[in-house]
Amino acid sequence: MLYRLLGYVKATIDFGVHGTVIANEEVPRLHLFADADLAGDVMTMKSHSGHFIVVMDDDGTFFPLFWSSKRQSCVSRSTTEADIVSASTLVFEEGLPMNTVLQMVLKETVQTVLQEDNQAVLVILRTGYSQKLRALNRTHKISVAALSDAIQARDITPTSTPSEDQLADIFTKAMVRPSFLAMRTRIGVDLPPKISSKPK
């Protein structure tokens, strides 16, 4: 695995992260993509969070600001629980602080959108409770309550995202080659655009 990793790094040394935000009268939005696997660490049975934050304009073009792949600090017993922990970490440790900075720079209100592909998570966050998850441990209950409060205060807007459009998926697990290459391009990792040389 280490050999394959080093080989990939060597083969993509010229790659970079690219993005575009079109300048117009509309204030760009901050989109938070949060995803998680379930018990991806076979030793601790802890899940991994995948995070991806972009500034996006009305045309759907975006510029990446933040991305991460990190093992969670608590054990989740379902995909729903793991996704809630991932969303909570992204929103409160990166998303809302980044929103504050953007609003100071732009001197405008910046909408923050949480992109979630787990429908059960969206229902739980909007209601703040789920009968199916009544046995949640304390850490997960705090995450649900905090996210629900942020939604009620309109600090973030949760929205349903198809699984194929969940850009944080690439940071949670290994993918088959075609899917990996396609997602890598979608998040803006590619060779630098060719600059046409003009004759002097």
PyMOL CGO cylinders between C-alpha atoms (Angstrom):
from pymol import cmd
from pymol.cgo import CYLINDER

trace = [
    CYLINDER, 0.00, 0.00, 0.00, 2.86, 2.37, 0.80, 0.3, 1, 1, 1, 1, 1, 1,
    CYLINDER, 2.86, 2.37, 0.80, 4.53, 1.53, -2.53, 0.3, 1, 1, 1, 1, 1, 1,
    CYLINDER, 4.53, 1.53, -2.53, 1.31, 2.30, -4.41, 0.3, 1, 1, 1, 1, 1, 1,
    CYLINDER, 1.31, 2.30, -4.41, 0.88, 5.57, -2.50, 0.3, 1, 1, 1, 1, 1, 1,
    CYLINDER, 0.88, 5.57, -2.50, 4.40, 6.76, -3.29, 0.3, 1, 1, 1, 1, 1, 1,
    CYLINDER, 4.40, 6.76, -3.29, 3.95, 5.71, -6.91, 0.3, 1, 1, 1, 1, 1, 1,
    CYLINDER, 3.95, 5.71, -6.91, 0.76, 7.76, -7.14, 0.3, 1, 1, 1, 1, 1, 1,
    CYLINDER, 0.76, 7.76, -7.14, 2.45, 10.81, -5.60, 0.3, 1, 1, 1, 1, 1, 1,
    CYLINDER, 2.45, 10.81, -5.60, 5.33, 10.53, -8.05, 0.3, 1, 1, 1, 1, 1, 1,
    CYLINDER, 5.33, 10.53, -8.05, 3.00, 10.18, -11.04, 0.3, 1, 1, 1, 1, 1, 1,
    CYLINDER, 3.00, 10.18, -11.04, 0.88, 13.20, -10.05, 0.3, 1, 1, 1, 1, 1, 1,
    CYLINDER, 0.88, 13.20, -10.05, 3.59, 15.58, -8.87, 0.3, 1, 1, 1, 1, 1, 1,
    CYLINDER, 3.59, 15.58, -8.87, 2.52, 18.16, -11.48, 0.3, 1, 1, 1, 1, 1, 1,
    CYLINDER, 2.52, 18.16, -11.48, -1.12, 18.10, -10.38, 0.3, 1, 1, 1, 1, 1, 1,
    CYLINDER, -1.12, 18.10, -10.38, -2.67, 20.97, -8.45, 0.3, 1, 1, 1, 1, 1, 1,
    CYLINDER, -2.67, 20.97, -8.45, -5.99, 22.15, -7.04, 0.3, 1, 1, 1, 1, 1, 1,
    CYLINDER, -5.99, 22.15, -7.04, -7.90, 24.39, -9.42, 0.3, 1, 1, 1, 1, 1, 1,
    CYLINDER, -7.90, 24.39, -9.42, -11.19, 26.25, -9.18, 0.3, 1, 1, 1, 1, 1, 1,
    CYLINDER, -11.19, 26.25, -9.18, -13.14, 29.20, -10.52, 0.3, 1, 1, 1, 1, 1, 1,
    CYLINDER, -13.14, 29.20, -10.52, -15.65, 31.61, -9.05, 0.3, 1, 1, 1, 1, 1, 1,
    CYLINDER, -15.65, 31.61, -9.05, -17.24, 34.01, -11.52, 0.3, 1, 1, 1, 1, 1, 1,
    CYLINDER, -17.24, 34.01, -11.52, -17.32, 37.63, -10.38, 0.3, 1, 1, 1, 1, 1, 1,
    CYLINDER, -17.32, 37.63, -10.38, -20.88, 38.95, -10.44, 0.3, 1, 1, 1, 1, 1, 1,
    CYLINDER, -20.88, 38.95, -10.44, -23.32, 40.82, -8.25, 0.3, 1, 1, 1, 1, 1, 1,
    CYLINDER, -23.32, 40.82, -8.25, -24.42, 37.68, -6.40, 0.3, 1, 1, 1, 1, 1, 1,
    CYLINDER, -24.42, 37.68, -6.40, -22.66, 36.81, -3.14, 0.3, 1, 1, 1, 1, 1, 1,
    CYLINDER, -22.66, 36.81, -3.14, -21.07, 33.32, -3.42, 0.3, 1, 1, 1, 1, 1, 1,
    CYLINDER, -21.07, 33.32, -3.42, -22.25, 30.61, -1.05, 0.3, 1, 1, 1, 1, 1, 1,
    CYLINDER, -22.25, 30.61, -1.05, -20.18, 28.42, 1.25, 0.3, 1, 1, 1, 1, 1, 1,
    CYLINDER, -20.18, 28.42, 1.25, -20.92, 24.75, 0.57, 0.3, 1, 1, 1, 1, 1, 1,
    CYLINDER, -20.92, 24.75, 0.57, -19.93, 22.13, 3.14, 0.3, 1, 1, 1, 1, 1, 1,
    CYLINDER, -19.93, 22.13, 3.14, -19.72, 18.52, 1.93, 0.3, 1, 1, 1, 1, 1, 1,
    CYLINDER, -19.72, 18.52, 1.93, -19.63, 16.03, 4.82, 0.3, 1, 1, 1, 1, 1, 1,
    CYLINDER, -19.63, 16.03, 4.82, -19.47, 12.26, 4.52, 0.3, 1, 1, 1, 1, 1, 1,
    CYLINDER, -19.47, 12.26, 4.52, -18.29, 9.24, 6.53, 0.3, 1, 1, 1, 1, 1, 1,
    CYLINDER, -18.29, 9.24, 6.53, -17.63, 5.54, 6.21, 0.3, 1, 1, 1, 1, 1, 1,
    CYLINDER, -17.63, 5.54, 6.21, -18.65, 3.09, 8.94, 0.3, 1, 1, 1, 1, 1, 1,
    CYLINDER, -18.65, 3.09, 8.94, -16.00, 1.45, 11.15, 0.3, 1, 1, 1, 1, 1, 1,
    CYLINDER, -16.00, 1.45, 11.15, -13.34, 1.99, 8.52, 0.3, 1, 1, 1, 1, 1, 1,
    CYLINDER, -13.34, 1.99, 8.52, -10.58, 1.47, 11.06, 0.3, 1, 1, 1, 1, 1, 1,
    CYLINDER, -10.58, 1.47, 11.06, -10.57, -2.30, 11.59, 0.3, 1, 1, 1, 1, 1, 1,
    CYLINDER, -10.57, -2.30, 11.59, -8.48, -2.02, 14.76, 0.3, 1, 1, 1, 1, 1, 1,
    CYLINDER, -8.48, -2.02, 14.76, -10.58, 0.53, 16.68, 0.3, 1, 1, 1, 1, 1, 1,
    CYLINDER, -10.58, 0.53, 16.68, -13.89, 0.20, 14.75, 0.3, 1, 1, 1, 1, 1, 1,
    CYLINDER, -13.89, 0.20, 14.75, -13.95, 3.98, 14.44, 0.3, 1, 1, 1, 1, 1, 1,
    CYLINDER, -13.95, 3.98, 14.44, -15.26, 5.66, 11.31, 0.3, 1, 1, 1, 1, 1, 1,
    CYLINDER, -15.26, 5.66, 11.31, -13.55, 8.17, 9.06, 0.3, 1, 1, 1, 1, 1, 1,
    CYLINDER, -13.55, 8.17, 9.06, -14.90, 11.63, 8.27, 0.3, 1, 1, 1, 1, 1, 1,
    CYLINDER, -14.90, 11.63, 8.27, -14.49, 13.15, 4.82, 0.3, 1, 1, 1, 1, 1, 1,
    CYLINDER, -14.49, 13.15, 4.82, -14.80, 16.93, 4.50, 0.3, 1, 1, 1, 1, 1, 1,
    CYLINDER, -14.80, 16.93, 4.50, -14.75, 19.30, 1.52, 0.3, 1, 1, 1, 1, 1, 1,
    CYLINDER, -14.75, 19.30, 1.52, -15.56, 23.03, 1.57, 0.3, 1, 1, 1, 1, 1, 1,
    CYLINDER, -15.56, 23.03, 1.57, -15.96, 25.23, -1.49, 0.3, 1, 1, 1, 1, 1, 1,
    CYLINDER, -15.96, 25.23, -1.49, -17.08, 28.73, -2.38, 0.3, 1, 1, 1, 1, 1, 1,
    CYLINDER, -17.08, 28.73, -2.38, -19.71, 28.33, -5.10, 0.3, 1, 1, 1, 1, 1, 1,
    CYLINDER, -19.71, 28.33, -5.10, -21.48, 30.82, -7.35, 0.3, 1, 1, 1, 1, 1, 1,
    CYLINDER, -21.48, 30.82, -7.35, -24.91, 30.61, -8.99, 0.3, 1, 1, 1, 1, 1, 1,
    CYLINDER, -24.91, 30.61, -8.99, -23.47, 28.93, -12.09, 0.3, 1, 1, 1, 1, 1, 1,
    CYLINDER, -23.47, 28.93, -12.09, -22.22, 25.99, -10.04, 0.3, 1, 1, 1, 1, 1, 1,
    CYLINDER, -22.22, 25.99, -10.04, -18.54, 26.79, -10.52, 0.3, 1, 1, 1, 1, 1, 1,
    CYLINDER, -18.54, 26.79, -10.52, -16.56, 26.66, -7.32, 0.3, 1, 1, 1, 1, 1, 1,
    CYLINDER, -16.56, 26.66, -7.32, -13.20, 27.18, -5.69, 0.3, 1, 1, 1, 1, 1, 1,
    CYLINDER, -13.20, 27.18, -5.69, -11.99, 24.63, -3.08, 0.3, 1, 1, 1, 1, 1, 1,
    CYLINDER, -11.99, 24.63, -3.08, -11.06, 26.07, 0.31, 0.3, 1, 1, 1, 1, 1, 1,
    CYLINDER, -11.06, 26.07, 0.31, -10.65, 23.08, 2.61, 0.3, 1, 1, 1, 1, 1, 1,
    CYLINDER, -10.65, 23.08, 2.61, -10.55, 19.28, 2.52, 0.3, 1, 1, 1, 1, 1, 1,
    CYLINDER, -10.55, 19.28, 2.52, -9.68, 16.57, 5.03, 0.3, 1, 1, 1, 1, 1, 1,
    CYLINDER, -9.68, 16.57, 5.03, -9.88, 12.88, 5.84, 0.3, 1, 1, 1, 1, 1, 1,
    CYLINDER, -9.88, 12.88, 5.84, -9.75, 12.09, 9.55, 0.3, 1, 1, 1, 1, 1, 1,
    CYLINDER, -9.75, 12.09, 9.55, -10.56, 9.23, 11.90, 0.3, 1, 1, 1, 1, 1, 1,
    CYLINDER, -10.56, 9.23, 11.90, -13.39, 10.05, 14.28, 0.3, 1, 1, 1, 1, 1, 1,
    CYLINDER, -13.39, 10.05, 14.28, -12.73, 10.13, 18.01, 0.3, 1, 1, 1, 1, 1, 1,
    CYLINDER, -12.73, 10.13, 18.01, -15.84, 8.13, 18.96, 0.3, 1, 1, 1, 1, 1, 1,
    CYLINDER, -15.84, 8.13, 18.96, -17.33, 4.82, 17.83, 0.3, 1, 1, 1, 1, 1, 1,
    CYLINDER, -17.33, 4.82, 17.83, -20.53, 4.98, 15.75, 0.3, 1, 1, 1, 1, 1, 1,
    CYLINDER, -20.53, 4.98, 15.75, -22.91, 2.06, 15.50, 0.3, 1, 1, 1, 1, 1, 1,
    CYLINDER, -22.91, 2.06, 15.50, -24.52, 3.05, 12.20, 0.3, 1, 1, 1, 1, 1, 1,
    CYLINDER, -24.52, 3.05, 12.20, -23.81, 5.07, 9.07, 0.3, 1, 1, 1, 1, 1, 1,
    CYLINDER, -23.81, 5.07, 9.07, -26.30, 7.68, 10.29, 0.3, 1, 1, 1, 1, 1, 1,
    CYLINDER, -26.30, 7.68, 10.29, -24.38, 8.18, 13.53, 0.3, 1, 1, 1, 1, 1, 1,
    CYLINDER, -24.38, 8.18, 13.53, -21.06, 8.42, 11.68, 0.3, 1, 1, 1, 1, 1, 1,
    CYLINDER, -21.06, 8.42, 11.68, -22.50, 10.98, 9.24, 0.3, 1, 1, 1, 1, 1, 1,
    CYLINDER, -22.50, 10.98, 9.24, -23.84, 13.10, 12.12, 0.3, 1, 1, 1, 1, 1, 1,
    CYLINDER, -23.84, 13.10, 12.12, -20.41, 13.19, 13.78, 0.3, 1, 1, 1, 1, 1, 1,
    CYLINDER, -20.41, 13.19, 13.78, -18.79, 14.11, 10.46, 0.3, 1, 1, 1, 1, 1, 1,
    CYLINDER, -18.79, 14.11, 10.46, -21.27, 16.92, 9.80, 0.3, 1, 1, 1, 1, 1, 1,
    CYLINDER, -21.27, 16.92, 9.80, -20.92, 18.30, 13.32, 0.3, 1, 1, 1, 1, 1, 1,
    CYLINDER, -20.92, 18.30, 13.32, -17.13, 18.41, 13.13, 0.3, 1, 1, 1, 1, 1, 1,
    CYLINDER, -17.13, 18.41, 13.13, -17.17, 20.10, 9.73, 0.3, 1, 1, 1, 1, 1, 1,
    CYLINDER, -17.17, 20.10, 9.73, -19.78, 22.71, 10.62, 0.3, 1, 1, 1, 1, 1, 1,
    CYLINDER, -19.78, 22.71, 10.62, -18.38, 23.84, 13.98, 0.3, 1, 1, 1, 1, 1, 1,
    CYLINDER, -18.38, 23.84, 13.98, -14.64, 23.40, 13.50, 0.3, 1, 1, 1, 1, 1, 1,
    CYLINDER, -14.64, 23.40, 13.50, -14.32, 24.67, 9.92, 0.3, 1, 1, 1, 1, 1, 1,
    CYLINDER, -14.32, 24.67, 9.92, -17.57, 25.80, 8.30, 0.3, 1, 1, 1, 1, 1, 1,
    CYLINDER, -17.57, 25.80, 8.30, -18.93, 28.47, 10.63, 0.3, 1, 1, 1, 1, 1, 1,
    CYLINDER, -18.93, 28.47, 10.63, -15.49, 30.00, 11.42, 0.3, 1, 1, 1, 1, 1, 1,
    CYLINDER, -15.49, 30.00, 11.42, -14.79, 30.17, 7.68, 0.3, 1, 1, 1, 1, 1, 1,
    CYLINDER, -14.79, 30.17, 7.68, -18.18, 31.79, 7.11, 0.3, 1, 1, 1, 1, 1, 1,
    CYLINDER, -18.18, 31.79, 7.11, -17.33, 34.48, 9.67, 0.3, 1, 1, 1, 1, 1, 1,
    CYLINDER, -17.33, 34.48, 9.67, -14.06, 35.29, 7.89, 0.3, 1, 1, 1, 1, 1, 1,
    CYLINDER, -14.06, 35.29, 7.89, -15.75, 35.45, 4.47, 0.3, 1, 1, 1, 1, 1, 1,
    CYLINDER, -15.75, 35.45, 4.47, -18.43, 37.82, 5.76, 0.3, 1, 1, 1, 1, 1, 1,
    CYLINDER, -18.43, 37.82, 5.76, -15.75, 40.09, 7.20, 0.3, 1, 1, 1, 1, 1, 1,
    CYLINDER, -15.75, 40.09, 7.20, -13.88, 40.13, 3.87, 0.3, 1, 1, 1, 1, 1, 1,
    CYLINDER, -13.88, 40.13, 3.87, -16.91, 40.48, 1.57, 0.3, 1, 1, 1, 1, 1, 1,
    CYLINDER, -16.91, 40.48, 1.57, -18.90, 42.67, 4.00, 0.3, 1, 1, 1, 1, 1, 1,
    CYLINDER, -18.90, 42.67, 4.00, -21.96, 40.67, 2.94, 0.3, 1, 1, 1, 1, 1, 1,
    CYLINDER, -21.96, 40.67, 2.94, -24.04, 37.87, 4.43, 0.3, 1, 1, 1, 1, 1, 1,
    CYLINDER, -24.04, 37.87, 4.43, -22.73, 34.54, 3.14, 0.3, 1, 1, 1, 1, 1, 1,
    CYLINDER, -22.73, 34.54, 3.14, -25.12, 31.60, 3.06, 0.3, 1, 1, 1, 1, 1, 1,
    CYLINDER, -25.12, 31.60, 3.06, -23.69, 28.32, 4.38, 0.3, 1, 1, 1, 1, 1, 1,
    CYLINDER, -23.69, 28.32, 4.38, -25.10, 25.14, 2.86, 0.3, 1, 1, 1, 1, 1, 1,
    CYLINDER, -25.10, 25.14, 2.86, -24.54, 21.67, 4.34, 0.3, 1, 1, 1, 1, 1, 1,
    CYLINDER, -24.54, 21.67, 4.34, -24.55, 19.06, 1.55, 0.3, 1, 1, 1, 1, 1, 1,
    CYLINDER, -24.55, 19.06, 1.55, -25.75, 15.72, 2.97, 0.3, 1, 1, 1, 1, 1, 1,
    CYLINDER, -25.75, 15.72, 2.97, -26.55, 12.51, 1.06, 0.3, 1, 1, 1, 1, 1, 1,
    CYLINDER, -26.55, 12.51, 1.06, -28.02, 10.62, 4.03, 0.3, 1, 1, 1, 1, 1, 1,
    CYLINDER, -28.02, 10.62, 4.03, -31.77, 11.27, 4.16, 0.3, 1, 1, 1, 1, 1, 1,
    CYLINDER, -31.77, 11.27, 4.16, -32.08, 9.96, 7.71, 0.3, 1, 1, 1, 1, 1, 1,
    CYLINDER, -32.08, 9.96, 7.71, -29.47, 12.49, 8.88, 0.3, 1, 1, 1, 1, 1, 1,
    CYLINDER, -29.47, 12.49, 8.88, -31.39, 15.36, 7.25, 0.3, 1, 1, 1, 1, 1, 1,
    CYLINDER, -31.39, 15.36, 7.25, -34.61, 14.36, 9.02, 0.3, 1, 1, 1, 1, 1, 1,
    CYLINDER, -34.61, 14.36, 9.02, -32.85, 14.07, 12.37, 0.3, 1, 1, 1, 1, 1, 1,
    CYLINDER, -32.85, 14.07, 12.37, -31.09, 17.42, 12.04, 0.3, 1, 1, 1, 1, 1, 1,
    CYLINDER, -31.09, 17.42, 12.04, -34.28, 19.24, 11.07, 0.3, 1, 1, 1, 1, 1, 1,
    CYLINDER, -34.28, 19.24, 11.07, -36.31, 17.76, 13.93, 0.3, 1, 1, 1, 1, 1, 1,
    CYLINDER, -36.31, 17.76, 13.93, -33.52, 17.51, 16.49, 0.3, 1, 1, 1, 1, 1, 1,
    CYLINDER, -33.52, 17.51, 16.49, -34.59, 14.01, 17.52, 0.3, 1, 1, 1, 1, 1, 1,
    CYLINDER, -34.59, 14.01, 17.52, -35.11, 10.48, 16.24, 0.3, 1, 1, 1, 1, 1, 1,
    CYLINDER, -35.11, 10.48, 16.24, -36.92, 7.65, 18.02, 0.3, 1, 1, 1, 1, 1, 1,
    CYLINDER, -36.92, 7.65, 18.02, -34.63, 5.16, 16.28, 0.3, 1, 1, 1, 1, 1, 1,
    CYLINDER, -34.63, 5.16, 16.28, -31.58, 6.86, 17.79, 0.3, 1, 1, 1, 1, 1, 1,
    CYLINDER, -31.58, 6.86, 17.79, -32.96, 7.27, 21.32, 0.3, 1, 1, 1, 1, 1, 1,
    CYLINDER, -32.96, 7.27, 21.32, -30.04, 5.21, 22.65, 0.3, 1, 1, 1, 1, 1, 1,
    CYLINDER, -30.04, 5.21, 22.65, -27.39, 7.56, 21.25, 0.3, 1, 1, 1, 1, 1, 1,
    CYLINDER, -27.39, 7.56, 21.25, -24.37, 8.10, 23.45, 0.3, 1, 1, 1, 1, 1, 1,
    CYLINDER, -24.37, 8.10, 23.45, -23.67, 11.54, 24.90, 0.3, 1, 1, 1, 1, 1, 1,
    CYLINDER, -23.67, 11.54, 24.90, -21.22, 12.61, 22.19, 0.3, 1, 1, 1, 1, 1, 1,
    CYLINDER, -21.22, 12.61, 22.19, -23.67, 11.92, 19.38, 0.3, 1, 1, 1, 1, 1, 1,
    CYLINDER, -23.67, 11.92, 19.38, -26.58, 13.57, 21.21, 0.3, 1, 1, 1, 1, 1, 1,
    CYLINDER, -26.58, 13.57, 21.21, -24.54, 16.76, 21.61, 0.3, 1, 1, 1, 1, 1, 1,
    CYLINDER, -24.54, 16.76, 21.61, -23.75, 16.72, 17.88, 0.3, 1, 1, 1, 1, 1, 1,
    CYLINDER, -23.75, 16.72, 17.88, -27.44, 16.36, 16.97, 0.3, 1, 1, 1, 1, 1, 1,
    CYLINDER, -27.44, 16.36, 16.97, -28.53, 19.11, 19.38, 0.3, 1, 1, 1, 1, 1, 1,
    CYLINDER, -28.53, 19.11, 19.38, -25.82, 21.56, 18.26, 0.3, 1, 1, 1, 1, 1, 1,
    CYLINDER, -25.82, 21.56, 18.26, -26.50, 21.02, 14.55, 0.3, 1, 1, 1, 1, 1, 1,
    CYLINDER, -26.50, 21.02, 14.55, -30.24, 21.32, 15.06, 0.3, 1, 1, 1, 1, 1, 1,
    CYLINDER, -30.24, 21.32, 15.06, -29.76, 24.62, 16.92, 0.3, 1, 1, 1, 1, 1, 1,
    CYLINDER, -29.76, 24.62, 16.92, -27.55, 25.94, 14.10, 0.3, 1, 1, 1, 1, 1, 1,
    CYLINDER, -27.55, 25.94, 14.10, -30.22, 25.04, 11.55, 0.3, 1, 1, 1, 1, 1, 1,
    CYLINDER, -30.22, 25.04, 11.55, -32.98, 26.68, 13.59, 0.3, 1, 1, 1, 1, 1, 1,
    CYLINDER, -32.98, 26.68, 13.59, -30.84, 29.81, 13.92, 0.3, 1, 1, 1, 1, 1, 1,
    CYLINDER, -30.84, 29.81, 13.92, -30.34, 29.75, 10.13, 0.3, 1, 1, 1, 1, 1, 1,
    CYLINDER, -30.34, 29.75, 10.13, -26.57, 29.62, 10.53, 0.3, 1, 1, 1, 1, 1, 1,
    CYLINDER, -26.57, 29.62, 10.53, -26.55, 26.68, 8.11, 0.3, 1, 1, 1, 1, 1, 1,
    CYLINDER, -26.55, 26.68, 8.11, -29.01, 25.32, 5.55, 0.3, 1, 1, 1, 1, 1, 1,
    CYLINDER, -29.01, 25.32, 5.55, -29.04, 21.52, 5.13, 0.3, 1, 1, 1, 1, 1, 1,
    CYLINDER, -29.04, 21.52, 5.13, -29.81, 20.23, 1.65, 0.3, 1, 1, 1, 1, 1, 1,
    CYLINDER, -29.81, 20.23, 1.65, -30.19, 16.80, 0.12, 0.3, 1, 1, 1, 1, 1, 1,
    CYLINDER, -30.19, 16.80, 0.12, -27.35, 15.78, -2.19, 0.3, 1, 1, 1, 1, 1, 1,
    CYLINDER, -27.35, 15.78, -2.19, -27.37, 12.68, -4.43, 0.3, 1, 1, 1, 1, 1, 1,
    CYLINDER, -27.37, 12.68, -4.43, -24.67, 10.20, -3.44, 0.3, 1, 1, 1, 1, 1, 1,
    CYLINDER, -24.67, 10.20, -3.44, -22.95, 10.60, -6.81, 0.3, 1, 1, 1, 1, 1, 1,
    CYLINDER, -22.95, 10.60, -6.81, -22.64, 14.35, -6.12, 0.3, 1, 1, 1, 1, 1, 1,
    CYLINDER, -22.64, 14.35, -6.12, -21.27, 13.95, -2.60, 0.3, 1, 1, 1, 1, 1, 1,
    CYLINDER, -21.27, 13.95, -2.60, -17.80, 15.40, -3.24, 0.3, 1, 1, 1, 1, 1, 1,
    CYLINDER, -17.80, 15.40, -3.24, -16.53, 14.39, 0.22, 0.3, 1, 1, 1, 1, 1, 1,
    CYLINDER, -16.53, 14.39, 0.22, -16.95, 10.70, -0.64, 0.3, 1, 1, 1, 1, 1, 1,
    CYLINDER, -16.95, 10.70, -0.64, -13.42, 10.50, -2.05, 0.3, 1, 1, 1, 1, 1, 1,
    CYLINDER, -13.42, 10.50, -2.05, -12.00, 11.34, 1.40, 0.3, 1, 1, 1, 1, 1, 1,
    CYLINDER, -12.00, 11.34, 1.40, -13.73, 8.46, 3.23, 0.3, 1, 1, 1, 1, 1, 1,
    CYLINDER, -13.73, 8.46, 3.23, -12.76, 5.27, 1.44, 0.3, 1, 1, 1, 1, 1, 1,
    CYLINDER, -12.76, 5.27, 1.44, -10.86, 3.63, -1.38, 0.3, 1, 1, 1, 1, 1, 1,
    CYLINDER, -10.86, 3.63, -1.38, -12.56, 3.79, -4.78, 0.3, 1, 1, 1, 1, 1, 1,
    CYLINDER, -12.56, 3.79, -4.78, -12.29, 1.76, -7.95, 0.3, 1, 1, 1, 1, 1, 1,
    CYLINDER, -12.29, 1.76, -7.95, -10.04, 3.47, -10.48, 0.3, 1, 1, 1, 1, 1, 1,
    CYLINDER, -10.04, 3.47, -10.48, -12.72, 4.94, -12.84, 0.3, 1, 1, 1, 1, 1, 1,
    CYLINDER, -12.72, 4.94, -12.84, -14.74, 6.38, -9.95, 0.3, 1, 1, 1, 1, 1, 1,
    CYLINDER, -14.74, 6.38, -9.95, -11.62, 7.74, -8.25, 0.3, 1, 1, 1, 1, 1, 1,
    CYLINDER, -11.62, 7.74, -8.25, -10.32, 9.47, -11.39, 0.3, 1, 1, 1, 1, 1, 1,
    CYLINDER, -10.32, 9.47, -11.39, -13.73, 10.99, -12.13, 0.3, 1, 1, 1, 1, 1, 1,
    CYLINDER, -13.73, 10.99, -12.13, -14.17, 12.27, -8.56, 0.3, 1, 1, 1, 1, 1, 1,
    CYLINDER, -14.17, 12.27, -8.56, -10.61, 13.58, -8.44, 0.3, 1, 1, 1, 1, 1, 1,
    CYLINDER, -10.61, 13.58, -8.44, -11.35, 15.76, -11.45, 0.3, 1, 1, 1, 1, 1, 1,
    CYLINDER, -11.35, 15.76, -11.45, -14.68, 16.90, -10.00, 0.3, 1, 1, 1, 1, 1, 1,
    CYLINDER, -14.68, 16.90, -10.00, -13.05, 18.22, -6.82, 0.3, 1, 1, 1, 1, 1, 1,
    CYLINDER, -13.05, 18.22, -6.82, -10.61, 20.25, -8.91, 0.3, 1, 1, 1, 1, 1, 1,
    CYLINDER, -10.61, 20.25, -8.91, -7.44, 18.13, -8.70, 0.3, 1, 1, 1, 1, 1, 1,
    CYLINDER, -7.44, 18.13, -8.70, -5.90, 18.04, -12.16, 0.3, 1, 1, 1, 1, 1, 1,
    CYLINDER, -5.90, 18.04, -12.16, -3.01, 19.13, -14.31, 0.3, 1, 1, 1, 1, 1, 1,
    CYLINDER, -3.01, 19.13, -14.31, -2.69, 22.92, -14.61, 0.3, 1, 1, 1, 1, 1, 1,
    CYLINDER, -2.69, 22.92, -14.61, -4.57, 24.38, -17.58, 0.3, 1, 1, 1, 1, 1, 1,
    CYLINDER, -4.57, 24.38, -17.58, -2.45, 24.91, -20.66, 0.3, 1, 1, 1, 1, 1, 1,
    CYLINDER, -2.45, 24.91, -20.66, -1.57, 28.56, -21.26, 0.3, 1, 1, 1, 1, 1, 1,
    CYLINDER, -1.57, 28.56, -21.26, -1.56, 29.42, -24.92, 0.3, 1, 1, 1, 1, 1, 1,
    CYLINDER, -1.56, 29.42, -24.92, 1.63, 31.25, -25.88, 0.3, 1, 1, 1, 1, 1, 1,
    CYLINDER, 1.63, 31.25, -25.88, 1.07, 34.33, -27.98, 0.3, 1, 1, 1, 1, 1, 1,
    CYLINDER, 1.07, 34.33, -27.98, 3.64, 35.22, -30.66, 0.3, 1, 1, 1, 1, 1, 1,
    CYLINDER, 3.64, 35.22, -30.66, 5.75, 38.21, -29.78, 0.3, 1, 1, 1, 1, 1, 1,
]
cmd.load_cgo(trace, "trace")
